[in-house]
Amino acid sequence: MTDSTDPRFTALGGRPGKIVAVHLSYASRADQRGRRPAAPSYFFKPSSSLAPSGAEIVRPAGTELLAFEGEIALVIGEPARWVTPDAAWSHVASVTAANDFGLYDLRANDKGSNVRSKGGDGYTPLGPALIDAREVDPENLRLRTWVDGELVQDDSTAGLIFPLARIVADLSQHFTLETGDVVLTGTPAGSSVVTPGQVVEVQVDAGALSTGKLRTTVVQGDRAFDAAIGSLPAADDTQRTEAWGSPEAAAAAATGTGDATGTGRSAANQPVPAESPVLVTATPPSLSPALRDKLSRVPVAALSGQLRKRGLNDVTIDGVHPLAPGSRFVGTARTLRFVPHREDLFAAHGGGQNAQKRAFDAVEAGEVIVIEARGETGSGTLGDILALRAHARGAAAIVTDGGVRDAEAVAAVGIPVFAAGPHPAVLGRRHVPWETDVAVGCGGTTVEPGDILVGDGDGVIVIPPALADEVADAALAQEEEDAWIARQVASGHPVEGLFPMNASWRARFDSEKNA
C-alpha cells in the first residue's frame, strides 16, 4: 500500500508533509476559556493521526477525557513562504472538514506540545470531500458539529479572532507551507467529551458547496499505557473542566446528575483512571427565605452557643475578620481549594480559566465562596477584580483563611469579605488554584459545598443544613431571653440568680412573655 492508496489519506490523495494546528482562534472558544490571545499560536500533529470519514477512534483503557473539536482544514496548494495576508488565500488549494480530537488525560504530561494528547492514531479525521478554495469566501464559511445527531457546534469564520488568510501568512513567516500541507484552524465553543459508542460528525459549508459530514465513531480500547515506559494519563479538576467545556458540565459528568453537553449522555460509563480523583459536587440544599431571614437576625455568638449544646464545637472559621466593619452575611458554601505552591504545578494549573476563576464565574446568588488557603497569609487569594465578579453574580460573601490583595478596593466593592488579612503579593507566590466544589478546610474547620455560613463582627460559623432551622429557632428564643435579662440588669438588678435565671426569675420571664 502506498500513500496514494492508504485509506487514511483518501480525502487528500496522499500523505501531507505536515499538519499544523491553531490553538485558540474563535472568539466563542476564547471567551469560554477565559483567555483571548493577541496573536495565533500553533502545534504540530503527525500525518499518521489522519483518518477518513467513517473511521473509528479508540479511547485508550484507563482514560476518560477524549474530546472532539470540529474544525475547518485548509489544504495548501502553491507553496507559501513570506506571503502577505492579502496574497495568502491564493496559496490555499482547498477547504475541508476536520476533527481535532484530543485526550485531555495526557494534556498536562505534554506541557503544551500536544504530542501525545493529540497525536494518536486516528486523532485527525479529515474529509470527506474537498471544496475548491477559489470558489469560496474565506470569511463566510460555516462549521457545524453533531454528536449522536444533535448539533453541538455552529459557528462561521466571521467569528474568528484571526482570519484564515492571516493564519496562513503568519505560518509562512516561520517556515514554508508546502503543497499538500494541512492547516487546522481551531474550534469554536461547544467542544466537549465523547464516550465509547458515540458518533461525531463535522461539516463545512460554503453557500451551496459542502464537504459532507465527516463521521467518526468512538470505541473503547483494551490496551492501557505502561508506567514502566512513560508517564501515565491522569485527569484532574482543571483538565475535566477544559475537556467538558465548563465547570458545570464537568460537575454534571462527574456526578452523573445531568446531561453535561446536551447529548443525552452521563458519565456513568466512563472509566476513571487510578489515582485520579473524580470531581464530586454536592448539591447545595435550598436556603429558604424564611430560614435566611431567621439567621440574619441571630448573632454568630448565639448560633455558636446553640451548636455547642448539640455537640458541635469545631464549626467556627478561625482567624478571619471582615475587611469592612459591620459586615454580615448568610449564605450557602461554594468551595475553592488551593494547594501549596510548586512551580511545575502552577505552570499546569495556574493559568487560563483556572479553578480560582472558575469558582468566581460559577458562584450563584446567595452563595459564599469559601477558600482553603491553609492559613497562609503570605500572598493574596483574591483581589478587587474577582470581588467585583462575585458581587456582580450576587454572591453573599467571600471567606478565605488567606490574604487579600487590593484590600481597600476589595472592601469598597460592597460584598462582605472575611479574610486573614491583607497582603500585596499575587496568588502564585504561595498557592496553586487546584479544585472547586469539594470539601475544604478553612480556618480550622471543614466546609462542604452547601453548608450554611453566617458571618458578623465576631467571625464566621458553619451550620450543617440539617440543623439550621432548629438552631435558628433556638438561637432566636435565646436572644429574646438574653434581651429580657439585659433589661433587668440595666434597671439595677444583680446578675446572681438572673444570669442564668433561677426558678423565680424564669417564672417572671415566662409570665411577661406570655402576657
C-alpha positions in Angstrom: 0.0 0.0 0.0 1.3 3.4 -1.0 0.5 6.9 0.4 -1.9 7.4 -2.6 -3.8 4.3 -1.7 -3.7 4.5 2.1 -7.3 5.0 3.3 -6.1 7.5 5.9 -5.2 9.9 3.1 -8.3 9.3 0.9 -9.6 12.8 1.0 -6.2 14.4 0.3 -5.0 11.9 -2.3 -1.7 11.4 -0.4 0.2 11.9 2.8 0.7 15.6 3.8 4.2 16.7 4.7 3.0 18.3 7.9 -0.2 19.2 9.8 -0.2 22.5 11.7 -3.0 23.3 14.2 -4.0 26.6 15.7 -4.6 26.7 19.5 -7.3 29.4 20.1 -8.8 31.1 17.1 -12.6 31.5 17.6 -13.9 34.3 19.8 -16.6 32.0 21.3 -14.0 29.4 22.3 -11.6 32.1 23.7 -14.4 33.6 25.8 -15.3 30.2 27.0 -11.7 29.5 28.1 -11.4 33.0 29.7 -8.3 34.0 27.7 -8.1 35.7 24.3 -4.7 35.6 22.6 -3.2 38.6 21.0 -1.7 36.5 18.2 -2.2 33.0 16.9 -0.1 30.1 18.3 0.3 26.6 16.9 1.3 23.0 17.4 2.1 20.1 15.0 0.2 16.9 14.5 1.7 13.8 12.8 0.3 12.7 9.5 -0.2 9.3 11.0 -3.0 10.8 13.0 -5.2 11.3 9.9 -8.3 9.2 9.4 -11.0 9.1 6.8 -14.7 9.6 7.3 -16.4 6.5 8.7 -13.3 5.5 10.8 -13.3 4.6 14.5 -11.3 6.4 17.1 -10.1 4.4 20.1 -10.2 5.8 23.6 -7.4 4.1 25.4 -8.0 2.0 28.5 -7.7 3.9 31.7 -8.7 7.3 30.2 -11.8 9.4 30.4 -11.4 12.7 28.6 -11.4 12.2 24.9 -12.8 15.4 23.4 -13.8 16.4 19.9 -13.1 19.7 18.1 -14.8 20.3 14.9 -12.6 22.4 12.6 -12.1 23.8 9.1 -9.0 22.4 7.5 -7.0 24.2 4.8 -5.0 22.2 2.2 -2.1 24.2 0.8 -1.7 24.3 -3.0 1.1 26.6 -4.1 4.0 26.7 -1.5 3.9 29.7 0.7 6.9 31.5 2.2 6.8 35.1 3.5 3.4 35.8 1.9 1.2 38.7 2.9 -2.3 38.3 4.3 -3.7 39.8 1.0 -1.9 37.1 -1.0 -2.2 34.2 1.4 -5.5 32.8 0.3 -4.2 32.2 -3.2 -1.9 29.6 -1.7 -4.8 27.6 -0.3 -6.0 24.9 -2.7 -9.0 23.5 -0.9 -11.1 23.5 2.3 -12.5 20.5 4.1 -13.8 19.4 7.5 -11.6 18.0 10.3 -11.9 16.8 13.8 -9.0 17.7 16.1 -9.5 15.0 18.8 -7.6 15.4 22.0 -7.1 13.1 25.0 -7.0 15.6 27.9 -5.8 12.9 30.3 -2.4 13.3 28.6 -2.5 17.1 28.2 -0.6 18.1 31.4 2.1 15.5 30.5 2.6 17.1 27.2 3.2 20.6 28.7 1.6 22.3 25.7 3.2 20.3 22.9 0.1 18.1 22.4 2.4 15.4 21.0 0.6 12.6 22.9 -2.7 14.2 23.7 -3.5 15.0 20.1 -1.1 12.9 18.0 -2.6 9.4 18.5 -3.6 7.3 15.5 -7.0 8.4 14.2 -7.0 11.6 16.1 -7.3 13.8 13.0 -10.3 12.6 10.9 -10.5 14.7 7.7 -12.9 14.9 4.7 -14.9 13.5 3.2 -14.8 16.0 0.3 -12.7 19.0 -0.6 -14.1 22.4 -1.6 -12.1 24.4 -4.1 -10.7 27.4 -2.2 -11.1 29.6 -5.3 -14.9 29.2 -5.1 -15.4 30.3 -1.5 -15.3 33.4 0.6 -12.8 32.6 3.4 -14.7 34.9 5.7 -18.0 33.2 5.2 -17.5 29.5 5.8 -19.9 27.7 8.2 -18.7 25.0 10.6 -21.1 22.6 12.3 -20.6 19.6 14.6 -23.1 17.0 15.7 -22.8 14.3 18.5 -25.3 11.5 18.1 -27.2 13.6 15.7 -27.6 16.6 18.0 -26.0 19.9 16.8 -23.3 21.0 19.4 -21.2 23.4 17.4 -22.4 26.0 14.9 -20.2 28.9 14.0 -18.6 30.6 11.0 -15.3 32.1 10.0 -16.9 35.5 10.7 -16.3 34.6 14.4 -12.6 34.0 14.1 -10.2 36.2 16.0 -7.6 35.6 13.3 -8.8 35.4 9.7 -7.8 32.3 7.8 -5.6 34.3 5.4 -3.7 35.8 8.4 -3.0 32.3 9.8 -1.5 31.2 6.5 0.5 34.4 6.2 1.8 34.1 9.8 2.9 30.5 9.4 4.7 31.4 6.2 6.9 33.8 8.1 8.4 30.9 10.0 8.6 28.0 7.5 7.5 27.1 4.1 4.0 25.7 3.8 4.4 23.1 1.1 1.9 21.6 -1.4 -0.4 19.2 0.4 0.3 20.5 3.9 -2.8 20.8 6.2 -3.6 23.7 8.5 -6.3 23.1 11.2 -7.8 26.4 12.0 -9.2 26.0 15.5 -12.6 25.1 17.0 -15.4 27.3 18.2 -17.3 26.9 21.6 -19.1 23.6 22.1 -16.2 21.2 22.0 -16.7 18.6 24.7 -16.1 15.0 25.8 -17.4 11.9 24.0 -17.6 8.4 25.1 -17.5 4.9 23.5 -20.5 4.3 21.3 -21.0 7.9 20.4 -20.8 9.3 16.8 -19.3 12.7 16.0 -20.0 14.4 12.6 -18.4 17.6 11.3 -19.4 19.5 8.2 -18.1 22.7 6.5 -20.4 24.6 4.1 -19.7 27.5 1.7 -23.0 28.6 0.4 -24.3 25.8 -1.8 -21.0 23.9 -1.5 -20.4 21.4 1.2 -17.8 18.9 2.4 -20.5 16.5 3.5 -20.4 15.0 7.0 -17.1 13.7 8.4 -18.2 10.8 10.6 -16.2 9.2 13.4 -17.3 6.6 15.9 -15.8 6.4 19.4 -14.8 2.9 20.6 -13.3 1.6 23.8 -9.7 0.3 23.7 -8.5 -2.5 25.8 -4.8 -1.5 25.9 -3.6 0.7 28.7 -0.4 2.8 28.9 2.7 1.2 30.6 4.1 3.1 33.5 7.4 1.3 33.1 7.8 3.0 29.7 6.4 6.5 30.1 4.1 8.8 32.1 0.5 7.6 32.7 -2.6 9.6 31.9 -4.3 11.5 34.7 -7.3 13.7 35.0 -7.9 16.5 37.4 -10.4 19.3 38.0 -8.6 21.6 35.5 -8.5 19.1 32.7 -12.1 17.9 33.3 -13.3 21.5 33.1 -11.4 22.3 29.9 -12.3 19.0 28.3 -16.0 19.2 29.0 -16.1 23.0 28.3 -17.3 24.4 31.6 -17.3 23.7 35.4 -21.0 22.9 35.3 -20.6 20.3 32.5 -17.6 18.7 34.3 -19.5 18.5 37.5 -22.6 17.1 35.9 -20.4 14.5 34.1 -18.6 13.5 37.3 -21.8 13.1 39.4 -24.0 11.7 36.6 -26.7 14.1 37.7 -27.4 15.7 34.4 -26.7 15.9 30.7 -23.3 17.5 30.5 -23.4 18.7 26.9 -26.9 18.2 25.7 -26.1 14.9 24.0 -28.2 12.7 26.4 -25.2 11.1 28.0 -23.9 10.8 31.5 -20.5 9.9 32.9 -21.7 6.6 34.3 -20.0 4.6 31.7 -16.7 6.5 31.9 -13.7 4.6 33.4 -11.8 6.6 36.0 -8.0 6.1 35.9 -6.3 5.1 39.1 -5.0 7.9 41.3 -7.3 10.3 39.5 -9.9 11.7 41.9 -13.3 12.5 40.3 -14.8 15.9 41.0 -17.9 15.3 43.0 -20.1 18.3 43.5 -22.6 18.2 46.4 -25.9 19.8 45.5 -26.5 22.6 48.0 -29.9 22.5 49.7 -32.0 25.5 49.3 -31.8 28.2 51.9 -35.4 29.3 52.1 -36.2 33.0 52.5 -37.7 32.3 55.9 -34.6 30.5 57.2 -32.3 33.1 55.7 -34.4 35.8 57.5 -34.1 34.0 60.8 -30.4 33.5 60.5 -29.9 37.1 59.5 -31.4 38.2 62.9 -29.2 36.0 65.0 -25.6 36.9 66.1 -22.9 34.4 65.3 -22.2 34.1 69.0 -25.8 32.9 69.7 -25.5 30.3 66.9 -22.2 29.1 68.3 -23.9 28.5 71.7 -26.7 26.5 70.2 -24.3 24.4 68.1 -22.2 23.8 71.2 -25.3 22.5 73.0 -25.7 20.0 70.2 -22.1 18.8 70.5 -20.6 20.8 67.6 -17.6 22.8 68.8 -15.4 22.8 65.7 -17.6 24.8 63.5 -16.0 28.3 63.6 -13.7 29.5 60.8 -11.0 30.9 63.0 -8.5 33.7 62.2 -10.7 35.6 59.7 -12.0 39.1 60.1 -14.3 41.4 58.0 -12.4 43.8 55.7 -15.2 46.3 56.2 -16.5 46.9 59.7 -20.2 46.0 60.2 -20.1 43.2 57.6 -22.7 40.5 58.0 -23.9 37.7 55.7 -25.9 34.5 55.4 -25.4 32.0 52.6 -24.5 28.5 51.3 -21.0 27.4 50.6 -19.3 27.3 47.2 -15.8 26.0 47.9 -12.4 26.6 46.3 -9.2 24.8 47.3 -5.6 26.0 46.9 -2.6 23.7 47.4 0.9 24.8 48.3 2.9 26.5 45.5 5.1 24.3 43.3 6.5 25.8 40.1 5.6 22.9 37.8 2.1 22.6 39.2 1.4 26.3 38.9 2.5 26.2 35.3 0.0 23.4 34.7 -2.9 24.7 36.8 -2.3 28.4 37.5 -3.0 29.9 34.1 -6.1 30.5 31.9 -9.6 29.7 33.4 -8.1 28.1 36.4 -10.0 26.8 39.5 -10.0 30.2 41.1 -11.5 32.0 38.1 -14.0 29.2 37.6 -15.3 29.4 41.2 -15.8 33.2 40.8 -17.5 32.8 37.4 -19.8 30.0 38.7 -20.9 31.3 42.1 -24.6 31.8 42.3 -26.8 34.4 44.1 -26.8 33.8 47.8 -23.7 31.6 47.8 -20.5 32.2 49.8 -17.1 31.5 48.2 -15.1 29.7 50.8 -11.4 29.4 50.0 -9.0 26.9 51.6 -5.6 28.7 51.8 -4.2 26.7 54.7 -4.0 29.8 56.8 -1.2 31.0 54.5 -1.2 34.8 54.6 1.9 35.4 52.6 0.0 36.2 49.4 -3.4 37.3 48.2 -6.1 34.7 47.4 -8.3 37.2 45.6 -8.2 40.9 44.5 -10.7 43.6 43.5 -11.5 42.1 40.1 -12.6 38.8 41.5 -14.5 40.6 44.3 -16.3 42.6 41.6 -17.2 39.4 39.7 -18.6 37.7 42.8 -20.6 40.9 43.7 -22.0 41.1 40.2 -23.2 37.5 40.4 -25.0 38.1 43.6 -22.7 36.2 45.9 -23.5 36.6 49.6 -19.8 36.8 50.8 -16.2 35.6 50.3 -14.4 33.8 53.2 -10.7 33.0 52.9 -8.2 31.9 55.6 -5.5 33.5 53.4 -4.6 37.1 52.4 -6.4 39.6 50.2 -4.7 41.9 47.6 -6.0 45.4 47.0 -7.7 45.1 50.4 -9.1 48.6 50.4 -10.5 48.3 46.9 -12.0 44.9 47.8 -13.6 46.3 50.9 -15.1 49.1 48.8 -16.8 46.7 46.3 -19.7 46.2 48.7 -19.6 42.4 49.2 -18.7 41.1 52.7 -15.2 39.7 52.7 -13.7 37.9 55.7 -10.0 37.2 55.4 -6.9 36.5 57.5 -5.5 39.9 56.5 -4.2 42.0 53.5 -1.1 41.1 51.5 0.2 42.7 48.3 1.7 39.5 46.7 0.0 37.6 43.9 -1.6 34.2 44.2 1.3 32.3 42.7 3.7 33.3 45.5 2.2 30.7 47.8 -0.7 28.9 46.1 -1.8 26.8 43.2 -5.5 27.0 42.4 -6.5 23.4 42.4 -10.2 22.4 42.5 -13.7 23.6 43.3 -16.9 22.3 44.9 -15.1 19.8 47.2 -14.9 19.7 51.0 -12.3 22.2 52.1 -10.5 23.1 55.4 -10.8 26.8 56.1 -9.7 28.4 59.3 -9.5 25.1 61.1 -12.9 23.7 60.2 -14.3 21.6 57.4 -16.7 23.2 55.0 -18.7 21.2 52.5 -20.5 22.6 49.4 -24.0 23.6 50.5 -23.1 24.1 54.2 -24.8 27.2 55.6 -22.4 30.0 56.7 -23.2 33.1 58.9 -20.7 35.9 59.5 -20.6 39.0 61.6 -18.1 41.0 63.7 -17.4 38.0 65.9 -16.4 35.8 63.0 -17.9 33.1 60.7 -19.7 29.9 61.7 -20.6 26.8 59.7 -24.0 25.3 60.2 -24.9 21.8 58.9 -28.0 22.3 56.8 -30.0 19.6 58.6 -29.7 21.5 61.9 -30.2 25.0 60.5 -33.9 25.6 61.2 -33.6 24.0 64.7 -30.6 26.0 65.6 -32.0 29.3 64.2 -35.2 28.9 66.2 -33.4 28.0 69.4 -31.0 30.9 68.9 -33.8 33.4 68.4 -35.5 32.2 71.5 -32.3 32.6 73.4 -31.8 36.1 72.1 -35.2 37.1 73.3 -34.4 35.7 76.7 -31.0 37.4 76.8 -32.5 40.7 75.8 -35.0 40.5 78.7 -32.2 39.7 81.1 -30.2 42.7 79.8 -33.1 45.0 80.5 -33.3 43.7 84.1 -29.6 44.2 84.7 -29.8 47.7 83.2 -32.6 48.6 85.6 -30.4 47.7 88.5 -30.9 44.0 89.3 -27.8 42.0 90.3 -26.6 39.2 88.0 -26.8 36.5 90.6 -29.8 34.4 90.1 -30.7 36.3 86.9 -28.0 35.2 84.6 -28.6 32.3 84.3 -32.2 32.6 85.6 -33.2 30.7 88.7 -36.7 29.3 89.0 -38.1 32.6 90.4 -36.7 34.7 87.5 -37.7 32.1 85.0 -41.3 32.2 86.2 -41.3 36.0 85.9 -39.9 35.9 82.4 -42.4 33.3 81.3 -45.2 35.4 82.7 -44.2 38.5 81.0 -43.5 36.7 77.7 -47.0 35.2 77.6 -48.8 38.3 78.8 
